[in-house]
Amino acid sequence: MVQLVSSKAARALRWLAALAVTALGSGCATVGDQRVELLYQGGVNAGGGSGDLYIVEATPPGTGGSSTIQWVLGEIRSKGGEKLGNTVTETAPMDSVLQAYIQEFKAAGYTTVQLNSMPSGAPKGVLIKSATVKVDEVKSPASLEVKSKVTVSVEPWRDGRALATTEYEADYTDSAVTGRDTLASQTLLQNVRTVMKRSVPDIIKAIERK
């Protein structure tokens, strides 16, 4: 009789353990989305700019700031590969890159003028032809890994003519045990800064060349 009770108890414990694992797994599957925001602060310290600089996006401005519209930047997965959610932002990637360029060109000495199209005969201009942002997360109980990639295509303009289009790319991977809530945003910031440091001096050189 004692053995029978122990056997039933063991089966009950195994059943409860399986139920707990199922519940935990179900909980992981509903982690939800992670918001990623770019709070850019300039750091290129370029110079040599002067006068008006027209900055244009190749696509219509996004509706950043809306509580009902989000852009998906990537996926959140567990170490085992299970999808747990998405990384999202309320600001269009193109708009985030645009604001970073505006900061840097103002710091370089330009008066930036944002327009929806490049004006005819514009003496100095920058057309942002494309901007893509990728932010993926891999979560485990002990740590978080973030992989981020930023690709930007820009076309400088001088004396009303488009110059050569150049693509700039930066990718960065980081991991953390603490401070995981901000790691994705920090990784994105690192990549955008890298793109700015590579592209801004090139653009200034192109549009100021005599």
ChimeraX attribute file (.defattr): number of C-alpha atoms within 10 A of each C-alpha:
attribute: neighborCount
match mode: 1-to-1
recipient: residues
	/A:1	6
	/A:2	6
	/A:3	8
	/A:4	9
	/A:5	10
	/A:6	11
	/A:7	12
	/A:8	11
	/A:9	12
	/A:10	12
	/A:11	12
	/A:12	12
	/A:13	12
	/A:14	12
	/A:15	12
	/A:16	12
	/A:17	12
	/A:18	12
	/A:19	12
	/A:20	12
	/A:21	12
	/A:22	12
	/A:23	12
	/A:24	11
	/A:25	12
	/A:26	12
	/A:27	12
	/A:28	18
	/A:29	15
	/A:30	11
	/A:31	14
	/A:32	14
	/A:33	16
	/A:34	21
	/A:35	18
	/A:36	23
	/A:37	19
	/A:38	20
	/A:39	12
	/A:40	19
	/A:41	12
	/A:42	17
	/A:43	13
	/A:44	20
	/A:45	12
	/A:46	16
	/A:47	16
	/A:48	13
	/A:49	18
	/A:50	16
	/A:51	11
	/A:52	16
	/A:53	24
	/A:54	24
	/A:55	24
	/A:56	23
	/A:57	22
	/A:58	16
	/A:59	14
	/A:60	11
	/A:61	14
	/A:62	15
	/A:63	14
	/A:64	17
	/A:65	12
	/A:66	10
	/A:67	8
	/A:68	8
	/A:69	15
	/A:70	17
	/A:71	17
	/A:72	20
	/A:73	21
	/A:74	19
	/A:75	18
	/A:76	23
	/A:77	21
	/A:78	17
	/A:79	15
	/A:80	9
	/A:81	10
	/A:82	14
	/A:83	18
	/A:84	21
	/A:85	19
	/A:86	21
	/A:87	22
	/A:88	21
	/A:89	20
	/A:90	19
	/A:91	19
	/A:92	23
	/A:93	23
	/A:94	21
	/A:95	18
	/A:96	19
	/A:97	25
	/A:98	19
	/A:99	14
	/A:100	19
	/A:101	23
	/A:102	20
	/A:103	17
	/A:104	23
	/A:105	26
	/A:106	18
	/A:107	18
	/A:108	19
	/A:109	16
	/A:110	21
	/A:111	16
	/A:112	19
	/A:113	12
	/A:114	16
	/A:115	13
	/A:116	14
	/A:117	14
	/A:118	20
	/A:119	12
	/A:120	9
	/A:121	12
	/A:122	17
	/A:123	17
	/A:124	24
	/A:125	29
	/A:126	24
	/A:127	22
	/A:128	21
	/A:129	17
	/A:130	17
	/A:131	23
	/A:132	15
	/A:133	23
	/A:134	18
	/A:135	25
	/A:136	19
	/A:137	27
	/A:138	20
	/A:139	21
	/A:140	14
	/A:141	8
	/A:142	8
	/A:143	14
	/A:144	21
	/A:145	20
	/A:146	22
	/A:147	18
	/A:148	25
	/A:149	20
	/A:150	24
	/A:151	18
	/A:152	22
	/A:153	16
	/A:154	22
	/A:155	19
	/A:156	23
	/A:157	26
	/A:158	19
	/A:159	12
	/A:160	14
	/A:161	14
	/A:162	17
	/A:163	16
	/A:164	10
	/A:165	13
	/A:166	14
	/A:167	14
	/A:168	15
	/A:169	18
	/A:170	19
	/A:171	19
	/A:172	15
	/A:173	17
	/A:174	14
	/A:175	18
	/A:176	14
	/A:177	12
	/A:178	11
	/A:179	10
	/A:180	16
	/A:181	13
	/A:182	14
	/A:183	20
	/A:184	27
	/A:185	19
	/A:186	19
	/A:187	22
	/A:188	28
	/A:189	19
	/A:190	20
	/A:191	21
	/A:192	27
	/A:193	20
	/A:194	19
	/A:195	23
	/A:196	22
	/A:197	17
	/A:198	15
	/A:199	20
	/A:200	19
	/A:201	18
	/A:202	13
	/A:203	20
	/A:204	22
	/A:205	13
	/A:206	17
	/A:207	20
	/A:208	14
	/A:209	8
	/A:210	6
